[in-house]
Amino acid sequence: MIRTDRKYNQKKADDRTARIAAMEQERDELVDRMFDHPELCTEENIRRVNYLSSQVEIMRGKMIYNVNINY
């Protein structure tokens, strides 16, 4: 009888907490830099902050609040 090691079949559950923490940290660092240096408040950076915020809320299963930027 041949025994096989079936450890390769074990799947790890998707743990979102690490990804949520990384996204929150990136968002907070970007917001801090934008607050300290107003010239970094470009449309691209604002979109990135909104994207990170919405992804964190989606991953937590909460509602998303859209913010319109009127120039």
N, C-alpha and C positions, 0 to 999 in steps of 0.2 A: 504494500500500500504506500502510495506517495503522499506525503503531507506537504501542503503548500502554505506559505506565509501569506495571509490575507490582509496584512496591514495596508497594502496599497489600495484596498477597497474602502478603507475608512475615510469618510469625508468629514471635513471640519465644517461646522456650522458657520455661516457668514456672520461675523461679528462686526457690527457697524460702529461700535463705540470708538474704535481707533480711527476710523475714517472720519467720523463726526468730529472728534477732537482735533485731527489734523486740519480739517476744513475751517473749524472755528479759530484755530490758532493763526492760519493764513489770513483769514478775514480780519481778525483783530490787529495783526501786524500791519496789514494794508491800510486799515482805517487809521491807526496811530500815525503811520507815515503821512497819510493824506492830511490829517489834522495838523501835524507839525509843519508840513510843507504844502501850502495851498496850490502850488504849481503842479502838484501831482494829481489834482482833482480833474483828470481828463475823463472824457466819456468812456474810454476803455476801462479805466480803473473803477469808475462808478458801476459800469456793467459787471465787472468782475466781483465787486462787493455784493451787488444784488444777486448774482448767480450763486455765490457761495452761501449767502444767507438763505436763499430759497432751497438750495440743495440740502442744507442742514435741516431746515424745517420739513422737507419732504422725507428725509431719512428718519426723522423723529415721528413722523406721522401727524404733523400739526398743520394748521392752515397757513397759507402763504398770503402775505400782504404785498401787493404790488405798489411800487412807488413811482409816480410819474415825475420826470424831471422837466420842468419848463424853463427855458432860457429866455 
